[in-house]
Amino acid sequence: MSDIIGITMGDPAGVGPEISVKAVAEMRAEDRARTRIYGNRATLEQALAATGLGLELDGLVIDLPVEGGPLPWGKLDPRAGDAAFRFIEKAVRDAEAGLIGCIVTAPINKEALNRAGHHYDGHTGMLAALTGQKSAFMLLGSERLKVIHVSTHVSLKTAIDRATPERILATIRAGNAHLKRIGYASPRIAVAGINPHCGENGLFGSEDDQQVVPAVAMARAEGINAEGPISADTVYHRAYNGAFDLVIAQYHDQGHIPIKLVAFDTAVNVSLGLPIDRTSVDHGTAFDIAGTGKANHTNMNSAIAYARRLVAGMKS
């Protein structure tokens, strides 16, 4: 398996090109030699001009065309959405072929992506489709808090319906396996409740008793160290202070809000349940500052570091 990290440039009109070149420019030479950027060279050269960096792109870029490019910074454009899709598609195929060990994705714009005819809810759904998987799981990881979601980009009503015992169990299994892979011998997993106070014995709803309790029981029967349901208004505080290694969030905002509160610039988005590895920044395209040289690449550095950790784990 390759130890090369493949960074997809993201939406060409957003901050993805800039944070990509900033991150690569400050790498050690040996790490840069194990890195490729999947994107458009002309756009990356414009990003270098905006940042004032002198990074040499020869041998570093998997150069793919952008219709009409380079495109204007900060403008929603279907051509940018199509290009972002093609960068990712090429990286996925190379990962499947073993040419790269992990994909690190810069941000895409979902509206531009869909206007270009690529109808996905974001990276995770797209990657699942490209690799032939029914679904994937989104884990947000930081030093003191890690969260994996039962569902993400769906309405709250749909999310509650999707939180079946089987789906919750699959999420627990995916999180448990991932933490074991990165060095946790027996991950301590907390499963957040769906309703306030986990339904208070049916007073605020029966979903926790009917959907969450059976999933936790099945996980424990498999030897997984899972506990729950635990009221969501306390479980993240407990996990952040060391009581648990991972929290199972039942829906998007239940998991995203706490992780972005405590690790906004450093949390890494990791896709689980795919035949390839992928990490990502956990922020958007920031059209308002694209092309100004102001974008912060701290989160990209974190995503790359996590990717290196996954590649090292595969080799060991």
RASUL-V837199 format. One line per field, one symbol per residue. ss: DSSP state (@ for helix, = for strand, . for the rest). phi: phi as a letter, one per 20 degrees, with the letter a starting at -180 (. if undefined). psi: psi as a letter, one per 40 degrees, with the letter a starting at -180 (. if undefined). Layout:
# RASUL-V837199
ss = ???
phi = ???
psi = ???
This chain:
# RASUL-V837199
ss = ....====.......@@@@@@@@@@...@@@@..=====.@@@@@@@@@@@.........===..............@@@@@@@@@@@@@@@@@@@.....====....@@@@@@.......@@@@@@@@......=====....====......@@@@@@@..@@@@@@@@@@@@@@@@@.......====...@@@@..=..=.@@@@@@@@@@@@@@@....=====.@@@@@@@@@.....====..@@@@@@@@@@@.....=====.....===.................@@@@@@@@@@@@@@@@@@.
phi = .fdeedeefnffedeggffffffffeffgffffdccdeadgfffffffffemedfeegmddeecfcgmefeffmdfbgfffffgffgfgfffffffenfcebeddefddffffffendeceqgfffffffdmefabdddddcfdbcccdfbcecffffffffffgffffffggffffffffeoefbgedddffeegllnllnfdpdgffedegffffffffeneedcqfdgffcffffffeofcebdeeebgffeffffffebgecfdecedndfcebcbfdbeflgfdgnenefedgffgffffffffffffffe
psi = hiehhhhheaheeaeddddddddddeiiddddefiihhahddddddddddeeifhhehedhghiihheiiiiiehhhdddddddddddddddddddeedidihhhiiihddddddeeggieaddddddddefidiiihhhhidehhhihdicgiiddddddegidddddddddddddddddeehdghhhhhiidihffeffedfiedddddddddddddddeehgihiihheedddddddeedidihhhdicdddddddddefdeehhhhhieieiihiiifiaefddeheeeehhedddddddddddddddddd.
